[in-house]
Amino acid sequence: MLHIVNGDSVAKKLRQGIVHGDVLVWREVYPHGPVSLYPADWNNRSVRAQYLEQTMGIPQAEFIQGSEAQEKSLADFHKYEEIVLWFEHDLFDQTMLCYLLHWFSGQSLIKTKLSLLCIGEYPGIELFRGLGQLSLEQMETLSGTWKTIGTKELELGKAFWQAYTSPDPSLLQQLLSKDTSALPFANDAFQMHLSRFPSTVNGLGIVEQTTLEMIQAEISSPIELFQDVGNKLNALGMGDLEYWHILMKISQAPYPLLQIHGLKAFPAYNESSVALRDCEAVLTELGNKVLNGEEDWIAKKGIDQWYGGVHLQGNFPRWRWDMNEQALYEVSGED
């Protein structure tokens, strides 16, 4: 039996006798950077590796070697009678899940059974952020509760991955309007993904908007902002490196929305966030205007940002998110 999990914390617990068989940690951050339909293709992997190193500090060689190693393990799936996918409700996990379902949909499974354990809550935990929160005893209660992955799950996962990696986000929006109950957490997760697009009101995505609102509410510590924004937007499953990159972008000249007093540098890859402990984030004059809808940050600053397979560029990007309608709109005037 092979168990594919979303992180080292979960893997460590499973290996302590909770399950039998091998455990494979799937290491990716599909919500960040350019993502292609076939990420294992060399050109696609090279572009992604370069982007992740530039924005998150992940060494290209480490990313490429890790990706090749996990794909080699995946390619050996025929030696297992059953493969169990352990994932959560958030975008971080749902993108991994849908990639794996897309991959398996193209394989001849023969005698290998696919199963899924996917939860979005656990009794007694008020705010469920993920499987890593659970104790060994709590994890043991989940063992064996997985359900069989059938054609419906494989086809829907494939459809979500195709839509997510497409340069046309309207395909994903159309898919979200259909019956997606075969993967019960995918709809909310990918809807949250679309809310990351720049808004029609002020050009901010949901993470930037929530960050500025919390600073206005006098939450000024970058560490507290990461925790509180992450809790409010827990459907994203956003990691610290992702968030530090966002904070860096909105605090950069020439059009910073905030200033971070006491900051020497954001934590690098595999570095502790202790350097941020005594820092204080404050809104700039522009930040207040953007938050109040008096200025459009993207029209002023421009954008060069990936959202799955969508690359938005320029001061008048093609796609905008309407917070009131909770829908993505195509607008004219992309330069």
C-alpha positions as CSV (number, residue, x, y, z in Angstrom):
1,M,0.0,0.0,0.0
2,L,1.2,3.5,-0.8
3,H,0.0,6.6,1.0
4,I,0.5,10.0,-0.8
5,V,0.3,12.9,1.7
6,N,0.6,16.7,1.6
7,G,3.5,17.3,3.9
8,D,6.2,16.0,6.2
9,S,4.3,16.5,9.4
10,V,1.5,14.2,8.2
11,A,4.0,11.7,6.8
12,K,5.9,11.5,10.1
13,K,2.8,10.7,12.0
14,L,1.6,8.0,9.5
15,R,5.0,6.3,9.7
16,Q,4.6,5.9,13.5
17,G,2.5,2.8,12.9
18,I,-0.8,4.5,12.0
19,V,-0.8,2.9,8.6
20,H,0.9,0.0,6.8
21,G,2.9,0.5,3.7
22,D,5.0,3.3,2.1
23,V,4.5,7.0,2.5
24,L,5.2,9.5,-0.3
25,V,5.2,13.3,0.5
26,W,4.0,15.2,-2.6
27,R,6.0,18.5,-2.5
28,E,4.6,21.3,-4.6
29,V,3.1,24.7,-4.3
30,Y,0.7,24.8,-7.2
31,P,-1.1,27.9,-6.1
32,H,2.1,29.9,-6.6
33,G,3.7,30.7,-10.0
34,P,3.2,29.3,-13.5
35,V,1.5,25.9,-13.6
36,S,1.1,23.9,-16.8
37,L,-1.1,21.0,-17.8
38,Y,2.0,18.7,-18.0
39,P,4.4,20.1,-15.3
40,A,6.8,17.1,-15.8
41,D,7.7,18.4,-19.3
42,W,11.3,19.7,-19.2
43,N,10.5,23.2,-20.5
44,N,7.5,23.7,-18.2
45,R,9.6,22.4,-15.2
46,S,12.5,24.7,-16.0
47,V,10.3,27.8,-16.2
48,R,8.6,26.9,-12.9
49,A,11.8,26.1,-11.2
50,Q,13.3,29.5,-12.2
51,Y,10.2,31.3,-11.0
52,L,10.1,29.6,-7.6
53,E,13.8,30.4,-7.0
54,Q,13.2,34.0,-7.9
55,T,10.1,34.5,-5.8
56,M,10.4,32.0,-2.9
57,G,14.1,31.2,-2.8
58,I,13.7,27.5,-3.5
59,P,16.9,26.4,-5.3
60,Q,16.2,25.3,-8.9
61,A,18.3,22.1,-8.6
62,E,16.5,21.1,-5.4
63,F,13.1,21.7,-6.9
64,I,13.9,19.8,-10.1
65,Q,15.5,16.8,-8.3
66,G,12.7,16.6,-5.8
67,S,10.1,16.7,-8.6
68,E,11.8,14.0,-10.6
69,A,12.2,11.8,-7.5
70,Q,8.5,12.0,-6.6
71,E,7.4,11.4,-10.1
72,K,9.6,8.3,-10.3
73,S,7.9,7.0,-7.2
74,L,4.5,7.7,-8.7
75,A,5.5,5.9,-11.9
76,D,6.0,2.7,-9.8
77,F,2.4,2.7,-8.7
78,H,1.7,-0.8,-10.2
79,K,3.7,-2.5,-7.4
80,Y,1.0,-1.4,-5.0
81,E,-2.4,-3.0,-4.6
82,E,-3.9,0.2,-3.2
83,I,-2.9,3.9,-3.2
84,V,-4.5,6.3,-0.7
85,L,-4.4,10.0,-1.2
86,W,-4.5,12.1,2.0
87,F,-5.5,15.7,1.4
88,E,-7.4,18.6,2.9
89,H,-10.0,21.1,1.9
90,D,-7.8,24.0,0.9
91,L,-6.5,25.2,-2.4
92,F,-2.9,24.1,-1.6
93,D,-4.2,20.5,-1.2
94,Q,-6.9,20.5,-3.8
95,T,-4.5,21.6,-6.6
96,M,-2.2,18.7,-5.6
97,L,-5.2,16.3,-5.5
98,C,-6.5,17.4,-8.9
99,Y,-3.0,17.1,-10.4
100,L,-2.7,13.5,-9.1
101,L,-6.2,12.6,-10.3
102,H,-5.4,14.1,-13.7
103,W,-2.2,12.0,-13.8
104,F,-3.9,8.8,-12.7
105,S,-6.8,9.3,-15.2
106,G,-4.2,8.8,-18.0
107,Q,-2.8,5.6,-16.5
108,S,-3.9,2.0,-16.9
109,L,-4.6,1.1,-13.3
110,I,-5.1,-2.6,-13.9
111,K,-5.2,-4.1,-10.4
112,T,-4.3,-1.0,-8.4
113,K,-7.1,0.5,-6.3
114,L,-7.2,4.3,-5.7
115,S,-8.7,5.7,-2.5
116,L,-9.2,9.1,-1.0
117,L,-9.2,10.5,2.5
118,C,-10.1,14.2,2.3
119,I,-11.5,16.2,5.2
120,G,-12.3,19.8,6.0
121,E,-13.0,19.5,9.7
122,Y,-12.4,17.3,12.7
123,P,-14.6,17.0,15.9
124,G,-13.4,19.3,18.7
125,I,-11.2,21.5,16.4
126,E,-12.9,24.9,16.0
127,L,-10.7,26.1,13.1
128,F,-9.4,23.2,11.1
129,R,-6.4,24.2,9.1
130,G,-5.1,20.7,8.2
131,L,-4.2,17.2,9.0
132,G,-0.9,18.4,10.6
133,Q,-3.0,19.7,13.5
134,L,-4.1,16.3,14.5
135,S,-2.5,14.2,17.2
136,L,-1.4,10.6,16.6
137,E,-4.6,9.4,18.3
138,Q,-6.8,11.6,16.2
139,M,-4.9,10.5,13.0
140,E,-5.6,6.8,14.0
141,T,-9.3,7.5,13.9
142,L,-9.0,8.4,10.2
143,S,-7.1,5.3,9.2
144,G,-9.3,3.1,7.0
145,T,-12.0,5.7,6.6
146,W,-10.9,6.5,3.0
147,K,-13.3,6.0,0.1
148,T,-12.8,4.5,-3.3
149,I,-11.8,6.8,-6.1
150,G,-14.0,6.0,-9.2
151,T,-14.4,7.4,-12.7
152,K,-16.4,10.4,-11.5
153,E,-13.6,11.6,-9.2
154,L,-10.9,10.9,-11.8
155,E,-12.8,12.8,-14.5
156,L,-13.6,15.7,-12.3
157,G,-10.1,16.0,-11.0
158,K,-8.8,15.9,-14.6
159,A,-11.3,18.7,-15.6
160,F,-10.3,20.9,-12.6
161,W,-6.6,20.5,-13.5
162,Q,-7.2,21.3,-17.1
163,A,-9.2,24.4,-16.2
164,Y,-6.8,25.5,-13.5
165,T,-3.8,25.3,-15.9
166,S,-5.6,26.9,-18.8
167,P,-4.7,30.5,-19.9
168,D,-8.4,31.1,-20.0
169,P,-9.8,31.3,-16.5
170,S,-13.4,31.4,-17.7
171,L,-13.1,27.6,-18.2
172,L,-12.6,27.2,-14.4
173,Q,-15.5,29.6,-13.7
174,Q,-17.8,27.6,-16.0
175,L,-16.7,24.3,-14.3
176,L,-17.6,25.8,-10.9
177,S,-21.1,26.3,-12.0
178,K,-21.6,22.6,-12.7
179,D,-22.1,19.7,-10.3
180,T,-18.7,19.2,-8.6
181,S,-20.0,17.1,-5.6
182,A,-17.7,14.2,-6.5
183,L,-14.9,16.3,-5.0
184,P,-16.8,18.1,-2.2
185,F,-14.0,20.6,-1.3
186,A,-12.8,21.6,-4.8
187,N,-15.5,24.1,-5.6
188,D,-14.8,26.4,-2.6
189,A,-11.0,26.0,-3.0
190,F,-11.0,27.0,-6.7
191,Q,-13.5,29.8,-6.1
192,M,-11.1,31.1,-3.5
193,H,-8.4,30.9,-6.2
194,L,-10.4,33.1,-8.5
195,S,-10.8,35.7,-5.7
196,R,-7.0,36.1,-5.8
197,F,-7.3,37.9,-9.2
198,P,-7.2,41.8,-9.0
199,S,-10.6,43.2,-8.0
200,T,-12.7,45.5,-10.1
201,V,-12.7,48.0,-7.2
202,N,-9.1,48.7,-6.4
203,G,-6.9,46.1,-8.2
204,L,-6.3,44.0,-5.0
205,G,-6.7,40.3,-4.7
206,I,-8.3,38.7,-1.7
207,V,-5.0,38.3,0.2
208,E,-3.8,41.8,-0.3
209,Q,-7.2,43.2,0.5
210,T,-7.5,41.2,3.7
211,T,-3.9,42.2,4.7
212,L,-4.6,45.9,4.3
213,E,-7.9,45.6,6.2
214,M,-6.1,43.9,9.1
215,I,-3.4,46.5,9.2
216,Q,-6.1,49.2,9.3
217,A,-7.6,47.3,12.3
218,E,-4.2,47.7,14.0
219,I,-2.7,44.3,13.5
220,S,0.8,45.3,12.6
221,S,3.1,42.4,13.2
222,P,4.0,40.5,10.0
223,I,3.9,37.2,11.9
224,E,0.4,38.0,13.3
225,L,-0.7,39.1,9.9
226,F,0.4,35.8,8.4
227,Q,-1.5,33.9,11.1
228,D,-4.7,36.0,11.0
229,V,-4.9,36.3,7.3
230,G,-4.2,32.6,7.0
231,N,-7.0,31.8,9.5
232,K,-9.5,34.1,7.7
233,L,-8.6,32.8,4.3
234,N,-8.0,29.2,5.5
235,A,-9.5,27.9,2.2
236,L,-6.2,28.9,0.6
237,G,-3.9,26.9,2.8
238,M,-1.3,29.6,2.2
239,G,2.3,29.0,3.3
240,D,4.7,31.5,4.9
241,L,6.9,31.8,1.8
242,E,3.9,32.6,-0.3
243,Y,2.8,35.3,2.1
244,W,6.2,36.9,2.6
245,H,6.4,37.2,-1.2
246,I,3.0,39.0,-1.2
247,L,4.0,41.3,1.6
248,M,7.2,42.1,-0.2
249,K,5.4,43.0,-3.4
250,I,2.9,45.3,-1.7
251,S,5.6,47.1,0.3
252,Q,7.9,47.7,-2.7
253,A,8.6,51.1,-4.3
254,P,7.5,52.9,-6.4
255,Y,3.9,52.4,-5.3
256,P,4.0,50.7,-1.9
257,L,0.7,50.1,-0.1
258,L,2.5,49.6,3.3
259,Q,5.8,50.1,5.0
260,I,7.4,47.6,7.3
261,H,9.4,49.3,10.0
262,G,12.4,47.4,11.4
263,L,12.6,45.1,8.4
264,K,16.1,44.1,7.2
265,A,15.0,41.3,4.9
266,F,12.2,38.8,4.6
267,P,13.0,35.3,5.7
268,A,14.7,33.2,3.1
269,Y,13.9,29.6,2.1
270,N,14.3,27.4,5.2
271,E,14.9,30.4,7.4
272,S,13.1,31.2,10.7
273,S,10.7,34.1,10.7
274,V,12.2,35.3,14.0
275,A,13.6,38.4,12.2
276,L,10.1,39.7,11.7
277,R,9.2,39.5,15.4
278,D,9.8,43.2,16.1
279,C,8.7,44.6,12.8
280,E,5.6,46.8,12.3
281,A,3.5,47.2,9.2
282,V,1.8,50.5,8.6
283,L,-0.3,51.7,5.6
284,T,1.0,54.3,3.3
285,E,-1.1,57.2,2.0
286,L,-1.6,55.2,-1.2
287,G,-2.5,52.1,0.8
288,N,-5.3,53.9,2.5
289,K,-6.6,55.3,-0.8
290,V,-6.5,51.9,-2.5
291,L,-8.2,50.3,0.5
292,N,-11.0,53.0,0.3
293,G,-11.4,52.4,-3.4
294,E,-10.1,55.8,-4.3
295,E,-7.2,54.4,-6.3
296,D,-6.6,51.3,-8.5
297,W,-3.3,49.8,-7.5
298,I,-2.9,47.8,-10.8
299,A,-3.8,50.7,-13.0
300,K,-1.1,52.7,-11.2
301,K,1.6,50.1,-10.7
302,G,0.9,47.4,-13.4
303,I,1.0,43.6,-12.8
304,D,3.1,40.6,-13.8
305,Q,1.5,37.7,-12.0
306,W,0.6,34.1,-12.5
307,Y,-2.7,32.6,-11.4
308,G,-2.5,28.9,-12.3
309,G,-2.1,28.9,-16.1
310,V,-3.1,32.6,-16.4
311,H,-0.4,35.2,-16.8
312,L,-1.7,38.8,-16.1
313,Q,0.5,41.6,-17.3
314,G,0.4,45.4,-17.7
315,N,-1.6,48.2,-16.2
316,F,-4.9,47.0,-17.7
317,P,-5.1,43.2,-17.2
318,R,-7.6,41.2,-19.1
319,W,-9.3,39.6,-16.1
320,R,-10.8,41.1,-12.9
321,W,-12.6,39.8,-9.9
322,D,-15.9,41.3,-8.8
323,M,-16.1,40.9,-5.0
324,N,-19.8,41.8,-4.9
325,E,-20.8,39.3,-7.7
326,Q,-18.2,36.8,-6.6
327,A,-17.4,36.3,-10.3
328,L,-14.5,36.9,-12.7
329,Y,-15.0,39.2,-15.6
330,E,-13.1,39.8,-18.8
331,V,-12.3,43.5,-19.4
332,S,-11.0,45.2,-22.5
333,G,-7.8,47.3,-22.7
334,E,-5.0,44.9,-21.8
335,D,-1.7,46.4,-22.9
